[in-house]
Amino acid sequence: MLNRKKSSYSRTNMTLSSTDREAIISYRLERAKNTFAELRYVIKGGYWNLAANRLYYSAFYACIALLLKNQIVTTSHAGVNRMMNLHFIQTGILSEEEGKLLKRLFRMRQTGDYDDLMDWDEEDVLPYIPKVENLLSRISELINERVESGE
């Protein structure tokens, strides 16, 4: 198993053994699920900007796992969005609606984290929870399908 503390892995270094690659993919999927689970506590506290942030990052980590499974390298958040659009949205593997969701989550995270005098509220954030949950499930399915097909 990959030792996270001593790994030379970075998203720009694709010289990984298949075992290490699978370990990182599993780690990113687990991180996506854990980040999504954090929502329960963040929402309970009424931290809506942080909730938008957690929604985005849960999707982001899952996207990194899917891209890595397909040996697609990115070095930025915008790069993840571009590669997801190019390889999964435009090809019809993921729907246009899922592509719009990824873009919206990115904008929400950016706005909530960096814009002054702007705060998300419950009505803004809650509708995205089931959408992100569905996206995480869909990405997990895609990763598992590729495992089963031997890719």
N, C-alpha and C positions, 0 to 999 in steps of 0.2 A: 504494500500500500504506500501511496505517496506520503511523505512526511511534509506537512504543510509548512513547518517552520524552516526547513532546510532545503526546500525545493528551489530549483533554479528556474522554475516555470514563470513565464510572464505571457501576457496575451500576444506579445510580439515574437515569442520563442516557440516555434512549432516543432522543435526537436524533442518530442516526447515519445516514450514507448507507448504502445497501445494500452498497457496496464495503467500507466500514469495518466494518460488522456482520459480513460474511463473513470479513474478515481476523481479527476478534476470535474468531469461532467457530473458525476454523482454528487460531489461536494456542492457544485453550483445549484443543482436542482434542490438539494437539501436546504441550502441557504435561501433559495427562493421561497420554499415552503415555510421556513422559520421566519423570514421577514414578513410574509403574509400573515402568519400567526400573531406577530407582534401587534397587528392592527387592533385586536380585541382590547389590549391594554391602552393603546394610544387613544382609541375612540372613547373608551371609558373615561379617560382624563380630559376629553374634549380638545385634544391637540390636532386640529384638522389639517394644518400645514404639514405636520409630521405624518399624519395619516396618508396624505397625498404622496409624500416622499416614500413611505413604506410601500404603497401600491406600485409606484414607479419602480423602485428597486427590486421588488419581488419579480416583476415582469422582466426587468433588465437582467437579473441573474439567470433566469430561465432562458432568455434569448442567448446569452453568452454560452450556456450549455449546448443549446441547439446549434449554434454556429460552430462551436468547437467540435461537436459530433460530426459536422460536415467539413471539418478542417478549413474553416473560414476564419481568418484572423482580423481582429479589429483592435484599434488602440484608443478609441474614444467613444463617448456616449453617442455622438452623432454618427460615428462609424458603425456602431451596432444598429442604429436605426436604418442607415443606408443599406447595410448588408441584409438585414431582415427584409427590407422592402424589395431589394433586387432578387434575392434568392428564394423568398418564401411568399411575399405578397404578390408581386408581379407574375409569379409562376402559378399562382392559384393554390399553392399548398396551404397557405393561410388566407383567410378572406380579407377583402378590402376593409371590412368593418374592424377586423382585428388589427390591421395596419393603422387605421385611424385611431384606434384605442391606444396603440403604442405611442403615436405622435402626441395625442392628447395628454397622456400620462407624463411624457417628457416635458411638455409645456407647463403642466400643473406643478411638477417638481421644481422646474426652473423658477416659476413665478413665486411659489411658496417659499423657496429657499433664498431667493435673491432680490425680489422686488420689495421696495419700501411701501409701507401703508397699504399692504394688500394681504388679506387673510382669507383662506378657504373656510367654508363652514360646512355644517352637516349636510345640507342640501346639495352642496357641490360634490362632496366626496362619496357619500353612501351609495349613489347609483353605480359607481365604478367597482364596488367590491365584488358583486357576482360576475361582472364582466372579466375582471382580472382572475378570479378563481377559475372561470371557464378557460381563459387563455392559458393559465398554468397547466391545467389538465390536458389541453390540446397539445401544448409543447411537450409535455411528458409522453403523451401518446406517440408523437412524431419521433422522439428519441428512441422509444421502445420499439417502434416499427422498424426503424433503421437497424436496431440491434438484431431483431428477429430475421430481417432480410439479409443479414450478414455484412452490412456496410460498416 
